[in-house]
Amino acid sequence: SPSVISLTSLLCIRAQLPAQLGGLGSNVIFIDGGNTFGLYKISRLAHLYQLDPKQVLERIFISRAFTAYQLTALILDKLEETVKHYNARVVIISDIAGFFLDSDIPIEEAKKVYIQIVSYLSNFAKQHKIILIATYLPYCNSRRNHLLHEIACAKANTVLSLTKTAYTREVTLEKHPSFVLGTAELPSENLTL
């Protein structure tokens, strides 16, 4: 989804800004499960924020997964070490469910491993006091998709959904520990939150 890619690209930039400009001054870990990392989008946004694109990209540490098993290993076996090594306060996992929707993986196995991953991530974010964003891209409506989506939402601290119609782009706050839930229209295609 272009809106999700725009948002994660923007977050990669905003995380690096100094605190006085609303950022965290942090490196970013990007676990790319859906081949969604937007190199050119990041470079363009860096220019908009008057940052050197090369320096911005050097502070984003990308790991790509090509199977559910690789994604699982990156998260369960490597994430903690990687966050410490790069002193990152922001982790983005793109398309967290995509590989688990593959019908080659038996549904019970997919469910078991997926629950393990999202539970681990939820606890990891709290324990290490980091911002952890997992994107769930739109997929066809199926029993498995519905199940995995419900599991992700149940374990998440905050849930935002982005929708685009022919006339509007909206963001909906579906779950949050303290904010009022609701929907807002996004002003333009150039996302500048």
Backbone hydrogen bonds, N-H to C=O, Kabsch-Sander energy under -0.5 kcal/mol:
donor,donor_aa,acceptor,acceptor_aa,energy
5,I,1,S,-2.1
6,S,2,P,-2.5
7,L,3,S,-2.2
8,T,4,V,-2.8
9,S,5,I,-2.2
10,L,6,S,-2.4
11,L,7,L,-2.4
12,C,8,T,-1.8
13,I,9,S,-1.3
14,R,10,L,-3.2
15,A,11,L,-2.3
16,Q,13,I,-1.2
17,L,13,I,-0.8
17,L,14,R,-0.7
21,L,18,P,-1.9
22,G,19,A,-2.1
23,G,18,P,-2.2
24,L,14,R,-0.5
24,L,15,A,-0.9
25,G,17,L,-2.6
26,S,15,A,-2.7
27,N,87,N,-0.7
28,V,59,R,-2.7
29,I,90,V,-2.3
30,F,28,V,-0.5
30,F,61,F,-2.8
31,I,29,I,-0.5
31,I,92,I,-3.1
32,D,30,F,-0.8
32,D,63,S,-3.1
33,G,31,I,-1.0
33,G,94,S,-1.1
39,L,37,F,-1.1
42,I,38,G,-2.9
43,S,39,L,-2.2
44,R,40,Y,-2.5
45,L,41,K,-2.6
46,A,42,I,-2.6
47,H,43,S,-1.9
48,L,44,R,-1.9
49,Y,45,L,-2.0
50,Q,47,H,-1.7
51,L,46,A,-3.2
56,V,52,D,-2.4
57,L,53,P,-2.8
58,E,54,K,-1.7
59,R,55,Q,-0.6
59,R,56,V,-1.2
60,I,57,L,-1.4
61,F,28,V,-3.3
61,F,59,R,-0.6
62,I,60,I,-0.7
63,S,30,F,-2.3
65,A,32,D,-2.1
71,L,67,T,-2.2
72,T,68,A,-2.4
73,A,69,Y,-2.3
74,L,70,Q,-2.7
75,I,71,L,-2.0
76,L,72,T,-3.1
77,D,73,A,-2.1
78,K,73,A,-1.0
78,K,74,L,-0.5
79,L,74,L,-0.8
79,L,75,I,-0.7
82,T,78,K,-2.4
83,V,79,L,-2.9
84,K,80,E,-2.2
85,H,81,E,-2.7
86,Y,82,T,-2.4
87,N,83,V,-0.6
87,N,84,K,-0.7
88,A,83,V,-1.8
89,R,27,N,-1.0
90,V,27,N,-0.8
91,V,131,I,-2.7
92,I,29,I,-3.0
93,I,133,I,-3.3
94,S,31,I,-2.7
94,S,92,I,-0.6
96,I,135,T,-2.6
100,F,97,A,-1.0
101,L,97,A,-0.9
101,L,98,G,-1.0
102,D,99,F,-1.1
105,I,102,D,-1.8
110,A,106,P,-2.7
111,K,107,I,-2.7
112,K,108,E,-2.4
113,V,109,E,-2.5
114,Y,110,A,-2.5
115,I,111,K,-2.6
116,Q,112,K,-1.8
117,I,113,V,-2.4
118,V,114,Y,-2.7
119,S,115,I,-2.3
120,Y,116,Q,-2.2
121,L,117,I,-2.7
122,S,118,V,-2.1
123,N,119,S,-2.3
124,F,120,Y,-2.9
125,A,121,L,-2.5
126,K,122,S,-1.6
127,Q,123,N,-2.9
128,H,124,F,-2.6
129,K,125,A,-0.8
130,I,125,A,-1.5
131,I,89,R,-2.9
132,L,130,I,-0.6
133,I,91,V,-3.0
133,I,131,I,-0.5
134,A,132,L,-0.5
135,T,93,I,-2.7
137,L,135,T,-0.5
142,S,140,C,-0.7
146,H,142,S,-2.5
147,L,143,R,-2.4
148,L,144,R,-2.7
149,H,145,N,-2.5
150,E,146,H,-2.3
151,I,147,L,-2.2
152,A,148,L,-2.4
153,C,149,H,-2.5
154,A,150,E,-2.3
155,K,151,I,-1.8
156,A,152,A,-1.4
159,V,175,K,-2.2
161,S,172,T,-2.3
163,T,170,E,-2.6
165,T,168,T,-3.1
170,E,163,T,-3.0
171,V,184,A,-2.8
172,T,161,S,-2.7
173,L,182,G,-3.0
174,E,159,V,-2.6
174,E,172,T,-0.9
175,K,159,V,-1.5
182,G,173,L,-1.1
184,A,171,V,-2.7
186,L,169,R,-3.9
191,L,189,E,-1.3
